[in-house]
Amino acid sequence: MREDVKSVAVILMFLIILSLTHGVVGLILGISLVFFLFFLRILCGSIKRKKERSKFFLRVSCVFLLVFVFAWAPWLDDQAIHDKVLKEKGWKDGTIVTVEHFKNHFKNLPEEILQELLRESREKGIKNGVLICDYKVHWFPFGRVVVSCEGAYYVTFWGQIIP
């Protein structure tokens, strides 16, 4: 009985930590992990020999843990991904435009607003252009999704940008 109470306490702490660090997505991942472990425990109960059951449980747990870690991809830095996508795709998708193009498109724009946009663009590392709208990075299984007003990109856990 005490082991069950300890298990429930550990599971609840795990779910709370995941929900605090990753919000709703972390909570969903945690709940799916709990259901998987519950299912695995039922499945292991059908194996008669204790040694075979423990080997099976260990193997399946290792595989699931590996898949879980790759789905979470904690080594991906959101700011580094933002900068990489901005550098590689910003000019191509229209997120960054030249100053001349911006001036031609917005002819009635006051000079103060243009200077403010140029200053904000330089803070993001853009030297000779204007940042129209910035990218937002969100967690997604096995990588991250980078979204702007011009489109979205998926960055895999190994760093490849997929349009």
C-alpha positions, 0 to 999 in steps of 0.5 A: 500500500505504501508503494502505491502512495509513493508512486502516486506522489511521484507521478503527481510531482512529475506532472506538476513539474512538466505543466509548470515548465511546458504548460499544457503541452507538458501536462499532456506529455506527462499524462500520456507517459503515466498512461503508458506506464500503467499500460506497460504494468498491465502488459507485464502482468501477463508475462509469467516469469519474473525475470522475463517480465523485468527484462521486458519492462526494462527494454520497453521503458528504455525505448519509451524514454528515448522516444520521450526525450527526442520528442521533448528535445530539451537541448534545442534553444529557442533563441538560437533557433529564432536567430538561425531561422531569421538568418536563413529564411528572413529575407526569402519569406519577406519577414525582412525587406530592404529599406528602399522597398519599405520606403516605397511601400509606405510612402506616407510613413513618418521618418521617426517611425522608420528610424524606430523600426530600423533601430529595432531591426538592428537590435535583432541583428539585421544590418541593412533591412527592416524586420516586418514581423518577428518570429515566435518559437513554440515547442512541437514534438521532435523539434520546434515550430517557428511562426511569423506573419509570413509563414511557419517553419518546423525545426527538427531536433537535429536542427534542420529547417523544414518549410 
